[in-house]
Amino acid sequence: MSGLRVISGKARGFKLRTVPGNSTRPITDRVKESLFNILGADVMSASLLDLFAGTGSVGIEALSRGAHFVRFIDVDRQAVATTLTNLKNTRLSEGAEVVRSDAFVYLKRDPDQAFDYVYIAPPQYKEMWKKAIFSLSVHSGWLSEDAWVIVQLHPVEYETLKLPNLREFDQRKYGSTLLLFYELSN
């Protein structure tokens, strides 16, 4: 995918490198812009956990728009290297932490911080989004009191889930991308 870029903020207009091969599916600029229009000014000074980070595009956009801290998690070595390069090129490394780890193993750890936003965009058609949202729901210590969990998937993957500590409160469809929004239910 060519043309992946930072849309707004400190690093506006910077082009982002993509992960070589087809192991990732970067968010389109249209969907990313819509997502950040929904989040609005709340992203400023917020913390974000970018699971299955890929290129790092979502977390980098958050940093560019004033997020306080973003942790990027990806198991793929090339994705981690791409995220690190994109952070360096956009000069947004400060406030960022890149961790090479399996997201499911990572979520089972004792949380070292609660995040305001968690973005989940795993490989498509493998039902990994369900496993990730269930794991986060069980390990809800990763979430701040008013946290939002946002899942990016293809609309055909969607199903309503009963989760122990999270509830879906919104969804937005943009062509072949569906964004699901969850919050703590208690």
C-alpha positions in Angstrom: 0.0 0.0 0.0 1.6 3.2 -1.1 0.7 6.6 0.3 0.5 5.6 4.0 1.1 8.9 5.8 0.6 10.8 9.0 -2.6 12.8 8.6 -2.4 15.5 11.3 -0.4 16.9 14.1 3.4 17.3 14.7 4.4 14.8 12.0 1.6 15.7 9.5 2.5 14.7 5.9 5.3 12.3 6.8 5.1 9.2 4.7 5.3 5.9 6.6 7.0 2.8 5.4 5.0 -0.4 5.1 6.0 -3.8 6.3 7.5 -5.8 3.5 5.3 -8.7 2.2 1.6 -9.0 2.9 1.6 -10.0 6.6 0.0 -6.7 7.6 -3.0 -4.8 6.4 -2.4 -1.1 7.1 -5.3 1.1 7.9 -6.4 3.3 5.1 -6.0 7.1 5.5 -9.8 7.5 5.2 -10.5 5.1 8.1 -7.6 6.5 10.2 -8.9 10.0 9.7 -12.4 9.0 10.6 -11.2 7.1 13.7 -9.2 10.2 14.9 -12.2 12.5 14.2 -14.2 10.2 16.5 -11.5 10.3 19.2 -11.0 14.1 18.8 -9.1 16.1 21.3 -9.4 13.2 23.9 -6.3 11.6 22.3 -4.2 14.5 23.6 -2.3 13.4 26.7 -3.8 9.9 26.4 -2.0 6.5 26.4 -2.6 3.9 23.7 -1.8 0.3 23.4 -1.4 -0.6 19.7 -1.7 -4.4 19.5 -0.7 -6.1 16.2 0.9 -2.7 15.4 2.2 -3.6 11.9 3.5 -0.3 10.5 2.7 1.5 13.7 0.4 3.9 11.7 -2.4 4.2 14.3 0.0 4.7 17.3 2.1 7.2 15.3 -0.9 9.2 14.4 -1.9 9.3 18.1 1.6 10.5 19.0 1.5 13.1 16.3 -1.8 14.4 17.7 -0.4 14.7 21.2 -0.8 11.4 22.8 1.3 11.1 25.9 2.5 7.5 25.4 2.0 4.7 22.9 3.2 1.1 23.3 3.4 -0.9 20.1 3.1 -4.7 20.2 3.9 -7.0 17.3 5.3 -10.5 17.1 6.6 -10.0 13.6 10.3 -8.9 13.4 9.8 -6.9 10.2 6.8 -5.1 11.6 8.8 -4.1 14.7 11.6 -2.9 12.5 9.2 -0.9 10.4 7.5 0.7 13.4 10.9 1.7 14.8 11.9 3.2 11.4 8.6 5.1 11.1 9.0 6.4 14.7 12.5 7.6 13.9 11.6 9.2 10.6 8.6 11.1 12.1 10.7 12.1 15.2 8.1 10.6 17.5 10.2 8.0 19.3 9.9 9.9 22.6 6.8 8.7 24.3 6.9 5.4 22.3 7.8 1.9 23.3 8.0 -0.9 20.8 7.8 -4.5 22.1 8.3 -7.6 20.1 5.8 -10.0 21.6 2.9 -12.2 20.9 -0.1 -10.1 21.8 -1.9 -12.9 23.6 1.1 -13.8 25.7 1.6 -10.1 26.4 -2.0 -9.5 27.6 -1.6 -12.3 30.2 1.2 -10.4 31.9 0.5 -8.4 35.0 -0.4 -4.9 33.7 2.3 -2.3 34.3 -0.1 0.5 33.3 -3.7 1.2 32.4 -4.3 2.5 28.9 -6.9 5.0 27.7 -7.2 3.3 24.3 -6.4 -0.1 23.0 -6.3 -0.6 19.2 -6.7 -4.2 18.0 -6.1 -4.9 14.3 -4.9 -8.5 13.9 -4.5 -10.5 10.7 -7.9 -11.0 9.1 -10.1 -14.1 8.9 -8.3 -15.9 11.7 -10.7 -15.0 14.5 -7.8 -13.4 16.3 -9.8 -10.3 17.1 -12.2 -12.4 19.2 -9.3 -14.0 21.1 -7.7 -10.6 21.7 -10.9 -8.8 22.9 -11.7 -11.8 25.2 -8.2 -11.7 26.6 -8.4 -8.0 27.2 -11.8 -8.3 28.8 -10.5 -11.0 31.2 -7.3 -9.0 31.8 -9.0 -5.6 32.1 -6.3 -4.2 34.4 -4.7 -3.0 31.1 -7.6 -0.5 30.8 -8.2 2.8 32.5 -11.6 3.5 33.9 -12.9 5.3 30.8 -10.9 3.3 28.3 -12.0 2.5 24.8 -11.0 -0.7 23.0 -11.2 -0.3 19.2 -11.2 -3.3 16.9 -10.5 -3.1 13.2 -11.8 -6.0 11.1 -13.5 -6.9 7.9 -17.3 -6.7 8.2 -17.7 -10.4 7.4 -15.7 -11.3 10.5 -18.1 -9.5 12.9 -20.2 -11.2 15.5 -21.8 -10.0 18.7 -19.8 -11.2 21.7 -20.7 -11.6 25.3 -17.7 -10.4 27.2 -17.0 -10.5 31.0 -16.0 -6.9 31.5 -16.5 -5.1 28.1 -19.5 -4.0 26.1 -19.8 -2.9 22.5 -21.2 0.6 22.3 -20.7 1.6 18.7 -19.5 0.5 15.3 -18.6 2.3 12.1 -18.2 0.8 8.6 -16.0 2.2 6.0 -16.1 0.1 2.8 -14.4 -3.2 3.7 -13.3 -2.0 7.2 -15.4 -2.2 10.3 -14.4 -0.4 13.5 -15.9 -1.7 16.7 -15.9 0.3 19.9 -15.9 -1.3 23.4 -15.9 0.1 26.9 -15.8 -1.3 30.4 -19.2 -2.6 31.3 -19.0 -2.2 35.1 
